[in-house]
Amino acid sequence: MKHISVLLNECINALNLKDDSVIIDATLGYAGHSSEILKRIPNGYLYAFDQDEEAIESSYERLSKISSNFEIIHTNFVNMKDEMKKRNIDHVDGILFDLGVSSPQLDEESRGFSFHNEARLDMRMDKRNSLSAFEVVNNYSYEKLVEIFFKYGEEKYARNIAKKIVEARKEKQIETTIELAELISASVPAKYKRDHHPARKVFQAIRIEVNDELNVFTKSLNYALDLIDVNGRICVITFHSLEDKICKEIFKKNSTVKKELASLPIIPDEFKPKFKLIDIIEPSKEEVLSNNRSRSAKLRIIERIGR
């Protein structure tokens, strides 16, 4: 399946691109957003991060047809600040995070992200990493499984599901996505299954654990705030409540006066917030109809207003 970038026009508009803008796309994927960015910065430069070799190869070919003013950096975006230092880049004009898993990754059976397709349990964004879904499912303790299903999947039947997994793996290792999905399905009441696919939240939780997604995002977003120049903007597209909560809290902390100073009649300049919130945008009804994967997306935008 071709990847359709979510909130594409909204992101491009929010970044306030100029001819010579220097932009970071922290989540290159298949270059949907990056392609449009590169077209609009003919005298600027794009730095794009990704862990996925297949996505990088595809995106390099796509971007090369537009301009040579880009570099793809094959690493997790948690290394953004260090990678920019290596290139003597102290500040940039815009940073984009699109935290969704790309459609080709979801649809490529061998990657093991989907509970619809038979594949070995994997879910690694970066195939160089040693931890995969197989290790999580077969080696994590009951208590640890319950913790990640509750914390990362917000799954109310986490205990039932973890118990069923631990029992099943005593007989044999759980090797495939379908095996796991069937175990999950057998762990929850029939009514629960009618409302939504019972594996969705658990697969999300395992994927977040395998790729350490929430810790990585928290560190990276704080780095991004340091990197962004005055009048520059950071755009973040989240797809579930945990990511959105992290983004909301970090943005709020950096755009409001500290509580202990809020009652002062005049706030000294050095204590005024260095950022302001710009907008929160959700996909239009038309976008959701044309791309169902956009239904849970939310775009938050913040701008640096001082140093």
C-alpha positions as CSV (number, residue, x, y, z in Angstrom):
1,M,0.0,0.0,0.0
2,K,1.2,3.5,-0.8
3,H,1.8,5.6,2.3
4,I,-0.5,8.6,2.6
5,S,0.9,11.4,4.7
6,V,-1.5,12.6,7.4
7,L,-2.3,16.3,7.8
8,L,0.2,17.0,5.0
9,N,-1.0,20.5,4.0
10,E,-1.6,21.5,7.6
11,C,2.0,20.7,8.5
12,I,3.5,22.4,5.5
13,N,1.5,25.6,6.2
14,A,2.3,25.4,9.9
15,L,6.1,25.2,9.3
16,N,6.1,28.7,7.7
17,L,8.7,27.6,5.2
18,K,10.9,30.2,3.4
19,D,13.2,29.8,0.4
20,D,16.3,29.3,2.7
21,S,14.7,27.5,5.6
22,V,16.8,24.8,7.3
23,I,14.4,22.0,8.4
24,I,14.5,18.7,10.3
25,D,12.1,15.9,9.5
26,A,12.6,13.7,12.5
27,T,10.5,10.9,11.0
28,L,11.3,10.7,7.3
29,G,9.4,7.5,6.5
30,Y,8.5,7.4,2.8
31,A,9.2,11.1,2.4
32,G,5.6,12.3,2.1
33,H,6.1,15.4,4.2
34,S,9.8,15.7,3.3
35,S,9.0,15.9,-0.5
36,E,6.7,18.8,0.0
37,I,9.1,20.6,2.4
38,L,12.0,20.2,-0.1
39,K,10.0,21.7,-2.9
40,R,9.5,24.8,-0.9
41,I,13.1,25.4,0.3
42,P,15.1,25.7,-2.9
43,N,17.9,27.6,-1.2
44,G,17.5,25.9,2.2
45,Y,18.4,22.4,3.5
46,L,16.5,19.4,4.8
47,Y,17.9,17.0,7.4
48,A,15.8,13.8,7.6
49,F,16.1,11.0,10.2
50,D,15.0,7.4,9.9
51,Q,16.0,4.0,11.2
52,D,14.4,1.9,8.4
53,E,16.7,1.0,5.6
54,E,13.9,0.3,3.1
55,A,12.2,3.6,3.8
56,I,15.6,5.4,3.5
57,E,16.3,3.8,0.1
58,S,12.9,4.7,-1.2
59,S,12.9,8.2,0.1
60,Y,16.4,9.0,-1.2
61,E,15.3,8.2,-4.7
62,R,12.1,10.3,-4.3
63,L,13.9,13.3,-2.8
64,S,16.7,13.2,-5.3
65,K,14.2,14.0,-8.1
66,I,13.4,17.2,-6.3
67,S,16.7,18.6,-5.1
68,S,20.1,17.7,-3.8
69,N,19.7,20.0,-0.7
70,F,19.0,17.2,1.8
71,E,20.8,14.6,3.9
72,I,19.2,11.4,5.3
73,I,20.6,10.4,8.6
74,H,20.3,6.7,9.4
75,T,19.6,6.7,13.1
76,N,16.9,7.1,15.7
77,F,15.7,10.8,16.1
78,V,16.7,10.6,19.7
79,N,20.2,11.3,18.4
80,M,19.1,14.5,16.6
81,K,21.0,16.9,18.8
82,D,24.3,15.0,18.6
83,E,24.0,14.6,14.8
84,M,23.3,18.3,14.3
85,K,26.4,19.1,16.5
86,K,28.5,16.9,14.2
87,R,27.3,19.1,11.3
88,N,27.9,22.4,13.2
89,I,24.2,23.2,13.1
90,D,23.2,25.0,16.3
91,H,19.7,26.1,15.2
92,V,17.1,25.2,12.6
93,D,13.9,26.9,11.3
94,G,11.5,24.0,11.6
95,I,11.2,20.5,13.0
96,L,8.5,17.9,12.2
97,F,7.6,14.8,14.0
98,D,5.1,12.4,12.5
99,L,4.8,9.6,15.0
100,G,2.7,7.2,13.0
101,V,4.0,3.9,11.7
102,S,4.1,4.2,7.9
103,S,1.7,2.2,5.9
104,P,4.3,0.1,4.1
105,Q,5.8,-0.9,7.4
106,L,2.3,-2.0,8.6
107,D,1.5,-3.7,5.4
108,E,4.8,-5.5,4.9
109,E,4.0,-8.9,6.4
110,S,7.5,-9.8,7.4
111,R,7.8,-6.8,9.7
112,G,5.3,-8.3,12.1
113,F,3.5,-5.0,13.0
114,S,0.1,-6.2,11.9
115,F,-2.2,-8.7,13.7
116,H,-4.0,-9.2,10.3
117,N,-1.0,-10.9,8.6
118,E,0.9,-14.0,9.5
119,A,4.5,-13.1,10.3
120,R,7.3,-13.8,12.8
121,L,6.9,-11.5,15.8
122,D,9.3,-8.6,15.1
123,M,8.0,-5.0,15.2
124,R,11.5,-3.4,15.1
125,M,11.6,0.0,13.4
126,D,15.4,-0.5,13.2
127,K,16.3,-4.1,12.2
128,R,19.7,-3.6,13.8
129,N,18.2,-3.6,17.3
130,S,18.3,-6.8,19.2
131,L,15.0,-6.5,21.1
132,S,12.0,-7.7,19.1
133,A,8.4,-8.6,19.8
134,F,9.4,-12.2,20.0
135,E,11.7,-11.6,23.0
136,V,9.0,-9.4,24.7
137,V,6.3,-12.0,24.3
138,N,8.4,-15.1,25.2
139,N,10.8,-13.7,27.8
140,Y,9.1,-11.0,29.7
141,S,7.6,-11.9,33.1
142,Y,3.8,-11.9,33.7
143,E,4.2,-8.7,35.8
144,K,6.2,-6.9,33.1
145,L,3.7,-7.9,30.4
146,V,0.8,-6.6,32.5
147,E,2.7,-3.4,33.1
148,I,3.3,-2.6,29.4
149,F,-0.2,-3.7,28.3
150,F,-1.7,-1.3,30.9
151,K,0.8,1.5,30.4
152,Y,1.3,1.5,26.7
153,G,-1.9,-0.1,25.4
154,E,-4.3,1.1,28.1
155,E,-5.7,-2.4,27.8
156,K,-8.2,-3.2,30.6
157,Y,-7.9,-7.0,30.2
158,A,-4.1,-6.8,30.5
159,R,-3.9,-9.4,33.3
160,N,-6.1,-11.9,31.4
161,I,-4.0,-11.5,28.3
162,A,-0.7,-11.7,30.1
163,K,-1.8,-14.8,32.0
164,K,-2.9,-16.6,28.7
165,I,0.5,-15.7,27.1
166,V,2.5,-17.0,30.0
167,E,0.5,-20.3,30.1
168,A,0.8,-20.8,26.3
169,R,4.5,-20.3,26.1
170,K,5.1,-23.0,28.7
171,E,4.0,-25.5,26.0
172,K,5.9,-23.8,23.1
173,Q,7.3,-20.5,22.0
174,I,4.8,-18.0,20.6
175,E,6.4,-17.2,17.2
176,T,3.9,-15.5,14.9
177,T,1.6,-12.5,14.9
178,I,-1.5,-14.7,14.3
179,E,-0.6,-17.0,17.2
180,L,-0.4,-14.0,19.5
181,A,-3.6,-12.4,18.1
182,E,-5.5,-15.6,18.6
183,L,-4.3,-15.9,22.2
184,I,-5.3,-12.3,22.9
185,S,-8.8,-12.9,21.4
186,A,-9.2,-16.0,23.6
187,S,-8.4,-13.9,26.7
188,V,-11.2,-11.3,26.4
189,P,-15.0,-11.5,26.6
190,A,-17.0,-11.8,23.4
191,K,-18.7,-8.4,23.8
192,Y,-15.3,-6.7,24.0
193,K,-14.4,-8.3,20.7
194,R,-17.5,-7.0,19.0
195,D,-16.5,-3.4,19.7
196,H,-12.9,-3.5,18.3
197,H,-10.2,-6.0,17.4
198,P,-8.9,-7.2,20.8
199,A,-5.2,-7.4,19.6
200,R,-4.9,-3.7,18.6
201,K,-4.0,-2.3,21.9
202,V,-1.6,-5.1,22.9
203,F,0.2,-4.9,19.6
204,Q,0.6,-1.2,20.0
205,A,1.9,-1.7,23.5
206,I,4.5,-4.3,22.4
207,R,5.6,-2.0,19.5
208,I,6.1,0.9,21.9
209,E,8.1,-1.3,24.2
210,V,10.3,-2.8,21.4
211,N,11.2,0.6,20.1
212,D,11.2,2.5,23.4
213,E,9.0,5.0,21.6
214,L,7.7,7.2,24.5
215,N,11.1,7.7,26.2
216,V,12.7,8.4,22.8
217,F,10.0,10.9,21.9
218,T,10.2,12.7,25.3
219,K,14.0,13.1,25.0
220,S,13.8,14.1,21.3
221,L,11.1,16.7,21.8
222,N,13.1,18.4,24.5
223,Y,16.2,18.4,22.2
224,A,14.0,19.9,19.4
225,L,13.0,22.8,21.7
226,D,16.7,23.6,22.2
227,L,17.5,23.4,18.4
228,I,14.6,25.5,17.1
229,D,15.5,29.1,16.3
230,V,13.5,32.2,17.2
231,N,10.4,32.4,15.0
232,G,10.9,28.7,14.1
233,R,8.2,26.1,14.7
234,I,7.9,22.5,15.8
235,C,5.0,20.4,14.5
236,V,4.1,17.1,16.1
237,I,1.6,14.6,14.8
238,T,0.6,12.1,17.4
239,F,-1.7,9.0,16.9
240,H,-2.5,7.9,20.4
241,S,-3.2,9.5,23.8
242,L,0.1,8.7,25.4
243,E,2.2,10.5,22.8
244,D,-0.2,13.4,22.7
245,K,-0.1,13.7,26.5
246,I,3.7,13.9,26.4
247,C,3.6,16.5,23.7
248,K,0.9,18.6,25.4
249,E,2.7,18.6,28.7
250,I,6.1,19.5,27.3
251,F,4.6,22.3,25.1
252,K,2.6,23.6,28.1
253,K,5.6,23.7,30.4
254,N,7.6,25.7,27.9
255,S,4.9,28.2,26.9
256,T,3.6,29.2,30.3
257,V,5.0,31.3,33.2
258,K,6.1,29.2,36.2
259,K,3.4,29.0,38.9
260,E,5.4,30.7,41.5
261,L,5.8,33.8,39.2
262,A,2.4,33.9,37.8
263,S,1.0,36.3,40.5
264,L,3.6,38.9,39.9
265,P,2.2,42.2,38.4
266,I,5.1,42.3,35.9
267,I,7.0,39.2,34.7
268,P,10.7,40.0,34.2
269,D,11.8,39.3,30.6
270,E,14.2,36.5,31.6
271,F,11.3,34.6,33.2
272,K,8.8,35.0,30.3
273,P,8.1,31.9,28.3
274,K,10.4,31.4,25.3
275,F,7.6,29.6,23.3
276,K,4.0,30.2,22.4
277,L,1.4,27.6,21.4
278,I,0.1,28.1,17.9
279,D,-2.6,25.6,17.2
280,I,-4.0,22.1,17.6
281,I,-5.4,20.6,14.4
282,E,-7.2,17.3,13.7
283,P,-7.9,15.8,10.3
284,S,-11.0,16.9,8.4
285,K,-13.9,14.5,7.8
286,E,-12.8,14.3,4.2
287,E,-9.3,13.2,5.2
288,V,-10.6,10.6,7.6
289,L,-12.9,9.2,4.9
290,S,-10.1,8.9,2.4
291,N,-7.5,7.7,4.9
292,N,-8.9,5.8,7.8
293,R,-5.5,5.7,9.5
294,S,-5.7,9.5,10.1
295,R,-8.7,9.2,12.4
296,S,-6.8,9.4,15.6
297,A,-4.2,11.9,14.5
298,K,-3.6,15.3,16.2
299,L,-1.2,18.0,15.1
300,R,0.3,20.3,17.8
301,I,2.3,23.4,16.8
302,I,4.6,25.5,18.9
303,E,6.8,28.5,18.0
304,R,9.9,29.9,19.7
305,I,9.5,33.6,20.5
306,G,12.7,34.3,22.4
307,R,16.0,33.0,23.7
